[in-house]
């Protein structure tokens, strides 16, 4: 008698449990077990292309290339059970936006101490170089020039005048000229031509594509200016 009573109650409990599960989802959803892959170091585009993942992305500046996945949650090798209705695994990733950049402030003509403070406030390191020319103690030029974007934490070279205006001139811009034209332009400004190297470029062969020091740099006469010219196509 007791066994019949116990069996009847167990059967009633089982029916009630199955009914509640079907109505309210008491038990875990049925589905396959999925192992989360290692996404760190992959590109965000490749991660988003994985149809098994439901991806949420966050972004921050980092030294690694833009679009690189920096971290993930859940971690790699984590086991997740996918449900019948949700057949994708939710993953949150942090993605690099690349190094933070900022424009170089225009500090030409300002006292060196003021200029250095402004550059540091913008996130740059400062290297001061004494040059002749202009009002003593004031900034004559910066490299890179004002407005150019530079990675935060990099160095801006600041030329500070010592007051001897006639000892220095400024390097002409010869980028875009032919090699012969560039040599003549530098000669007329009192400068010499240093190393001349070739590099592949879309410019016609023999065209100057880069120069060092940059145009506008205050330098004494006879200083050598190096050129990079476009190589002839093979």
LUMKOL-288884 format. One record per residue (C-alpha): x, y, z; residue in three letters. Coordinates in steps of 0.2 Angstrom, whole numbers, padded with zeros to 4 digits, always signed. Layout:
# LUMKOL-288884
XYZAla
...
END
This chain:
# LUMKOL-288884
+0000+0000+0000Unk
+0014+0012+0005Unk
+0024+0008-0011Unk
+0008+0012-0022Unk
+0006+0028-0012Unk
+0024+0033-0014Unk
+0024+0029-0033Unk
+0009+0039-0036Unk
+0016+0054-0027Unk
+0032+0053-0036Unk
+0023+0052-0053Unk
+0013+0067-0048Unk
+0028+0077-0044Unk
+0037+0072-0060Unk
+0022+0078-0071Unk
+0021+0094-0061Unk
+0040+0097-0063Unk
+0039+0094-0082Unk
+0024+0105-0084Unk
+0033+0120-0074Unk
+0049+0117-0084Unk
+0039+0119-0101Unk
+0030+0134-0095Unk
+0043+0144-0085Unk
+0060+0137-0090Unk
+0064+0130-0073Unk
+0079+0119-0080Unk
+0094+0126-0090Unk
+0090+0128-0109Unk
+0094+0113-0119Unk
+0108+0115-0132Unk
+0126+0112-0137Unk
+0141+0117-0126Unk
+0152+0130-0134Unk
+0171+0134-0130Unk
+0175+0152-0131Unk
+0189+0155-0143Unk
+0205+0166-0140Unk
+0200+0182-0148Unk
+0215+0193-0141Unk
+0226+0199-0155Unk
+0213+0196-0168Unk
+0205+0210-0178Unk
+0188+0216-0173Unk
+0182+0213-0191Unk
+0187+0194-0190Unk
+0178+0193-0173Unk
+0162+0201-0179Unk
+0162+0189-0194Unk
+0161+0174-0183Unk
+0143+0169-0184Unk
+0144+0159-0167Unk
+0147+0175-0157Unk
+0136+0189-0151Unk
+0149+0203-0150Unk
+0148+0219-0140Unk
+0163+0230-0142Unk
+0171+0244-0132Unk
+0186+0255-0137Unk
+0201+0263-0130Unk
+0218+0270-0136Unk
+0232+0258-0136Unk
+0250+0256-0144Unk
+0243+0241-0153Unk
+0236+0244-0171Unk
+0218+0251-0172Unk
+0205+0237-0173Unk
+0216+0224-0163Unk
+0206+0215-0149Unk
+0215+0219-0132Unk
+0204+0208-0120Unk
+0188+0198-0120Unk
+0175+0192-0108Unk
+0172+0178-0105Unk
+0190+0172-0106Unk
+0196+0160-0119Unk
+0192+0142-0116Unk
+0177+0146-0106Unk
+0163+0133-0109Unk
+0146+0141-0112Unk
+0130+0131-0115Unk
+0120+0138-0130Unk
+0101+0138-0129Unk
+0089+0132-0142Unk
+0083+0150-0144Unk
+0100+0159-0142Unk
+0112+0149-0153Unk
+0126+0162-0152Unk
+0138+0165-0137Unk
+0138+0183-0130Unk
+0156+0190-0129Unk
+0162+0207-0124Unk
+0178+0213-0132Unk
+0189+0229-0129Unk
+0197+0235-0146Unk
+0212+0246-0149Unk
+0209+0263-0157Unk
+0228+0264-0160Unk
+0239+0277-0151Unk
+0231+0293-0146Unk
+0236+0308-0157Unk
+0235+0327-0155Unk
+0239+0342-0165Unk
+0255+0351-0161Unk
+0251+0368-0153Unk
+0257+0384-0162Unk
+0270+0391-0150Unk
+0281+0400-0163Unk
+0286+0417-0156Unk
+0282+0413-0138Unk
+0295+0412-0124Unk
+0303+0395-0123Unk
+0296+0392-0105Unk
+0278+0396-0110Unk
+0280+0386-0126Unk
+0287+0371-0117Unk
+0272+0371-0104Unk
+0259+0372-0118Unk
+0267+0357-0127Unk
+0268+0347-0111Unk
+0250+0351-0107Unk
+0245+0344-0125Unk
+0254+0328-0120Unk
+0271+0330-0128Unk
+0289+0329-0123Unk
+0300+0344-0127Unk
+0317+0345-0133Unk
+0324+0362-0134Unk
+0338+0367-0147Unk
+0347+0384-0146Unk
+0348+0392-0163Unk
+0353+0409-0169Unk
+0341+0421-0176Unk
+0325+0430-0170Unk
+0321+0437-0152Unk
+0332+0429-0139Unk
+0323+0416-0129Unk
+0308+0415-0141Unk
+0303+0399-0151Unk
+0308+0401-0169Unk
+0301+0384-0175Unk
+0295+0367-0170Unk
+0297+0350-0178Unk
+0284+0344-0182Unk
+0276+0360-0187Unk
+0261+0367-0178Unk
+0245+0358-0183Unk
+0253+0342-0187Unk
+0246+0327-0178Unk
+0258+0317-0167Unk
+0256+0303-0155Unk
+0254+0308-0137Unk
+0270+0305-0128Unk
+0281+0309-0143Unk
+0294+0323-0143Unk
+0292+0340-0151Unk
+0309+0348-0155Unk
+0309+0367-0151Unk
+0321+0379-0159Unk
+0324+0393-0147Unk
+0332+0409-0153Unk
+0349+0416-0146Unk
+0347+0433-0155Unk
+0360+0432-0169Unk
+0348+0435-0183Unk
+0360+0434-0197Unk
+0369+0418-0193Unk
+0354+0407-0198Unk
+0342+0405-0212Unk
+0328+0394-0215Unk
+0328+0378-0226Unk
+0318+0380-0242Unk
+0304+0367-0247Unk
+0311+0357-0261Unk
+0298+0342-0260Unk
+0290+0340-0277Unk
+0305+0348-0287Unk
+0316+0338-0298Unk
+0333+0333-0291Unk
+0342+0347-0301Unk
+0329+0360-0296Unk
+0331+0355-0278Unk
+0350+0357-0278Unk
+0349+0374-0286Unk
+0335+0380-0273Unk
+0346+0374-0259Unk
+0362+0382-0266Unk
+0353+0399-0268Unk
+0349+0398-0250Unk
+0366+0394-0245Unk
+0364+0376-0241Unk
+0373+0360-0247Unk
+0365+0344-0253Unk
+0369+0329-0242Unk
+0364+0311-0245Unk
+0353+0308-0260Unk
+0343+0291-0259Unk
+0330+0283-0269Unk
+0313+0276-0264Unk
+0298+0269-0273Unk
+0285+0282-0276Unk
+0270+0287-0287Unk
+0279+0303-0292Unk
+0289+0304-0308Unk
+0307+0297-0307Unk
+0319+0310-0300Unk
+0306+0320-0290Unk
+0310+0324-0272Unk
+0298+0316-0261Unk
+0306+0319-0244Unk
+0319+0331-0237Unk
+0329+0332-0220Unk
+0329+0344-0211Unk
+0311+0349-0215Unk
+0307+0365-0224Unk
+0307+0380-0213Unk
+0320+0373-0201Unk
+0332+0387-0195Unk
+0350+0381-0200Unk
+0367+0390-0202Unk
+0373+0391-0220Unk
+0382+0377-0228Unk
+0372+0364-0218Unk
+0369+0348-0228Unk
+0351+0344-0233Unk
+0347+0326-0237Unk
+0335+0321-0251Unk
+0325+0306-0255Unk
+0320+0305-0274Unk
+0307+0294-0283Unk
+0315+0279-0291Unk
+0313+0275-0309Unk
+0301+0261-0312Unk
+0309+0244-0316Unk
END
